[in-house]
Amino acid sequence: MKNILILNGSPSGDQGNCAVWIKLIKKHLGSEAVTEVVHLSKGTALAKKKIVLADGVIFVTGTYWDSWGSPLQKFFEDSTDLEGTAALMGKPAAVFVLMHSVGGKGILSRLQGVLSTLGFLIPPMCGMVYSLVSDVALKSKNSHAKDFWQKEDISLILKNFLKACDLEIQWAVWPVDKKNPQRRWLK
Ligand SMILES: Cc1cc2nc3c(=O)[nH]c(=O)nc-3n(C[C@H](O)[C@H](O)[C@H](O)COP(=O)(O)O)c2cc1C
């Protein structure tokens, strides 16, 4: 049984839309995995601790002025020292982005880029954006519906994600400057 960590990057924590989405994810995972949810709005220390033992990590965030949630950004800033370590290397990541209408796909792509650079494994078809616009549009029957990301896609994304959690690959790690990344370089 895999240990899956779900990180909520929303500033609204367990009260927001991302928290509702996380309930859907947990429903789809059912008994296929042991899940633990950390709302990053409450702080990043717990997530940093839990990520070490997780077999895979699911990131959930809304779109806020074209960016992911500030708690998720804080997590990246606080977790810079984990880059290329066993805590992250080759660990599969799935990404779910919510939005009202625009900006989410850019966030999904950039987020997957950041996660890959940190050392996470991004399996194929392991991320999606779901919008209020789609939620409204999908209420009416439409021949274009298949081309919209929809709630049901959670299931196939999780299938790919769990398959990737079974991979065992000895990845090479590029050298990372472990000195204080905050130190001044401008004289
Ligand atoms: C401060 C703020 C900024 C937002 N900016 C955008 C945006 O740029 N594009 C968009 O489509 N939705 C935007 N939204 C809508 C949220 O992304 C959307 O409601 C999401 O589901 C929020 O999840 P949450 O309730 O867990 O925070 C914004 C919402 C807030 C509160």
The ligand as an SDF file (V2000), in Angstrom:
LIG
                    3D

 31 33  0  0  0  0  0  0  0  0999 V2000
   -7.3070   36.3270   -4.7430 C   0  0  0  0  0  0  0  0  0  0  0  0
   -7.8610   35.4430   -5.8360 C   0  0  0  0  0  0  0  0  0  0  0  0
   -7.3620   35.5350   -7.1240 C   0  0  0  0  0  0  0  0  0  0  0  0
   -7.8600   34.7140   -8.1400 C   0  0  0  0  0  0  0  0  0  0  0  0
   -7.3310   34.8050   -9.3970 N   0  0  0  0  0  0  0  0  0  0  0  0
   -7.8260   34.0300  -10.3920 C   0  0  0  0  0  0  0  0  0  0  0  0
   -7.2710   34.1040  -11.7050 C   0  0  0  0  0  0  0  0  0  0  0  0
   -6.3210   34.8290  -11.9900 O   0  0  0  0  0  0  0  0  0  0  0  0
   -7.8300   33.3150  -12.6740 N   0  0  0  0  0  0  0  0  0  0  0  0
   -8.8860   32.4850  -12.4160 C   0  0  0  0  0  0  0  0  0  0  0  0
   -9.3630   31.8310  -13.3280 O   0  0  0  0  0  0  0  0  0  0  0  0
   -9.3880   32.3490  -11.1620 N   0  0  0  0  0  0  0  0  0  0  0  0
   -8.8900   33.1060  -10.1500 C   0  0  0  0  0  0  0  0  0  0  0  0
   -9.3960   32.9780   -8.8670 N   0  0  0  0  0  0  0  0  0  0  0  0
  -10.3970   31.9170   -8.5820 C   0  0  0  0  0  0  0  0  0  0  0  0
   -9.7650   30.7150   -7.8630 C   0  0  0  0  0  0  0  0  0  0  0  0
   -8.6250   30.2250   -8.5500 O   0  0  0  0  0  0  0  0  0  0  0  0
  -10.7330   29.5500   -7.7220 C   0  0  0  0  0  0  0  0  0  0  0  0
  -11.9300   29.9660   -7.1080 O   0  0  0  0  0  0  0  0  0  0  0  0
  -10.1210   28.4060   -6.9360 C   0  0  0  0  0  0  0  0  0  0  0  0
  -11.0040   27.3340   -6.9540 O   0  0  0  0  0  0  0  0  0  0  0  0
   -9.8150   28.8310   -5.5070 C   0  0  0  0  0  0  0  0  0  0  0  0
   -9.5500   27.7260   -4.6710 O   0  0  0  0  0  0  0  0  0  0  0  0
   -9.5960   27.9120   -3.0790 P   0  0  0  0  0  0  0  0  0  0  0  0
  -10.9920   28.2740   -2.7060 O   0  0  0  0  0  0  0  0  0  0  0  0
   -9.1750   26.6000   -2.4930 O   0  0  0  0  0  0  0  0  0  0  0  0
   -8.6070   28.9860   -2.7500 O   0  0  0  0  0  0  0  0  0  0  0  0
   -8.9110   33.7940   -7.8530 C   0  0  0  0  0  0  0  0  0  0  0  0
   -9.4100   33.7130   -6.5340 C   0  0  0  0  0  0  0  0  0  0  0  0
   -8.8980   34.5170   -5.5350 C   0  0  0  0  0  0  0  0  0  0  0  0
   -9.4430   34.3850   -4.1340 C   0  0  0  0  0  0  0  0  0  0  0  0
  1  2  1  0
  2  3  1  0
  2 30  2  0
  3  4  2  0
  4  5  1  0
  4 28  1  0
  5  6  2  0
  6  7  1  0
  6 13  1  0
  7  8  2  0
  7  9  1  0
  9 10  1  0
 10 11  2  0
 10 12  1  0
 12 13  2  0
 13 14  1  0
 14 15  1  0
 14 28  1  0
 15 16  1  0
 16 17  1  0
 16 18  1  0
 18 19  1  0
 18 20  1  0
 20 21  1  0
 20 22  1  0
 22 23  1  0
 23 24  1  0
 24 25  2  0
 24 26  1  0
 24 27  1  0
 28 29  2  0
 29 30  1  0
 30 31  1  0
M  END
$$$$
